[in-house]
């Protein structure tokens, strides 16, 4: 730890996050009471980062082979966009997200690898134990991506959106970009309309459709935050949002050469990051 902030996270797998902050009225009274119970006095975004990292390290160092978190790992971030703006809330819902990931892992193509960690019976038991946690039925307000940021996420933001750059000891720990849910949904819809006409077979069309369906389930009074995480130290200042939008504009105008050039810039920037996942 350095002043309460663990800097070793830059050596862990790069995890970037897309999260939605919602106003108090978006939660039922019992849900909001639970959120309040999971907040630490005087917490801030950096202290929550450090706590989540410590939670993760604690799970992987357990003597018993149970990779799923407990309710103690549920933490809640808060955000205020301006001095007179309401406070918004984003629970990390680590238990619910872990249960969903575990169910996908033990039922999908990675089942054989998963059973090398725990037997099928142990996985089932651990999922059942974690499922006793509170409010698992709440819509998931967080999505995460390892070793890179999906290009569809960049469609939601522009370079002039609200940005926070977090630094310590000469290193960029993360960059956070925030935009109202209503604005992000509008940008996604306009892009989908264009792609439906110009390139409906692109993977980006499918990814963005899924992303829009997710965002559309939240109050337009909320805020979407793209949290780069430790990968920000490798790419900031990042031109990816501009390259994505430039590539889409070129595609809409039939300038396929310009669209290809924008994609090459994106690939050149992010391919080395993704290759780190296989580095020894």
C-alpha positions, 0 to 999 in steps of 0.5 A, spaced: 500 500 500 502 507 498 498 512 502 492 507 502 492 505 495 495 499 492 499 500 486 501 493 485 494 492 481 498 495 475 501 488 474 495 484 475 490 482 468 488 489 466 480 490 467 476 495 464 469 497 467 463 500 464 458 501 470 452 505 471 450 510 476 443 511 478 439 516 483 436 514 489 429 513 487 431 508 482 432 503 488 427 500 492 427 502 499 430 495 502 435 495 496 437 502 497 438 501 505 442 495 503 447 499 498 448 504 504 450 498 509 455 496 504 458 503 504 464 505 508 465 512 512 469 517 508 470 512 502 472 515 495 473 512 488 480 511 489 479 507 496 474 503 493 479 501 488 484 499 493 478 495 497 476 491 491 483 489 489 484 487 496 478 483 496 480 480 490 487 478 492 484 475 499 480 470 494 485 468 490 490 466 497 484 463 501 486 456 503 480 453 501 479 453 494 472 457 493 473 462 488 467 466 489 466 472 493 461 473 499 457 479 501 462 482 504 465 484 497 459 488 495 461 495 495 458 501 492 461 507 489 458 514 489 458 519 484 456 527 483 456 530 476 456 537 479 455 541 485 448 542 485 447 535 482 444 529 486 448 523 488 448 517 484 450 510 486 453 504 483 454 497 487 459 493 484 454 487 485 461 482 485 457 476 488 451 476 482 456 477 477 461 472 479 455 467 480 453 469 473 460 468 470 461 461 474 455 458 471 457 460 464 464 457 466 462 450 468 456 450 463 460 452 457 467 450 453 471 452 459 468 446 463 473 442 463 478 447 465 473 449 471 473 442 473 481 442 474 480 448 479 473 445 483 469 439 481 462 440 478 459 438 485 464 443 489 462 449 483 455 447 484 455 448 492 459 454 492 454 457 487 448 455 492 452 458 498 453 465 494 446 465 492 444 466 499 447 473 498 442 479 498 438 482 492 441 478 487 435 480 482 437 487 481 439 488 474 447 488 473 450 495 473 457 493 471 460 490 465 467 488 465 473 487 460 479 484 461 486 485 456 482 491 452 476 495 451 471 493 447 470 498 441 463 498 442 464 502 449 467 507 445 461 509 441 458 511 448 463 517 449 467 523 446 473 526 448 470 532 451 466 528 455 467 529 463 474 525 464 478 524 471 485 522 470 487 518 477 495 518 478 500 516 483 507 516 483 508 518 476 503 512 474 496 513 471 492 508 475 486 509 471 482 514 467 474 515 468 470 518 463 462 519 464 456 521 460 449 521 462 445 515 460 440 518 455 446 521 451 450 514 451 443 511 449 442 516 443 449 515 441 448 508 440 441 508 437 444 513 431 450 508 430 446 502 430 441 506 425 447 507 420 450 500 421 443 497 420 444 500 413 451 500 411 454 494 415 449 489 419 454 484 418 459 487 423 461 484 430 460 491 432 453 491 430 451 485 434 455 488 440 452 495 440 445 492 440 447 488 446 450 494 449 444 498 447 439 493 450 443 493 457 443 501 457 436 502 455 434 498 462 436 504 466 433 510 468 435 516 463 437 520 470 443 515 471 450 516 468 455 511 464 462 511 466 468 508 462 473 506 467 479 504 463 483 501 470 490 500 469 490 499 462 490 507 462 497 507 463 499 504 457 494 508 452 493 515 455 492 520 452 487 515 448 485 517 441 480 510 441 474 514 441 476 519 436 478 513 431 472 509 432 467 515 431 472 517 425 471 510 422 464 510 423 463 517 419 467 514 414 463 508 413 457 512 413 460 516 407 462 510 403 469 512 405 472 505 406 479 507 405 478 512 411 474 507 415 480 502 414 485 507 416 481 508 423 481 501 424 488 500 423 490 505 428 485 502 433 488 495 432 495 498 432 494 501 439 490 495 442 493 489 439 499 489 443 495 490 450 491 484 448 497 480 446 499 481 454 494 476 456 498 470 452 505 473 455 509 469 459 
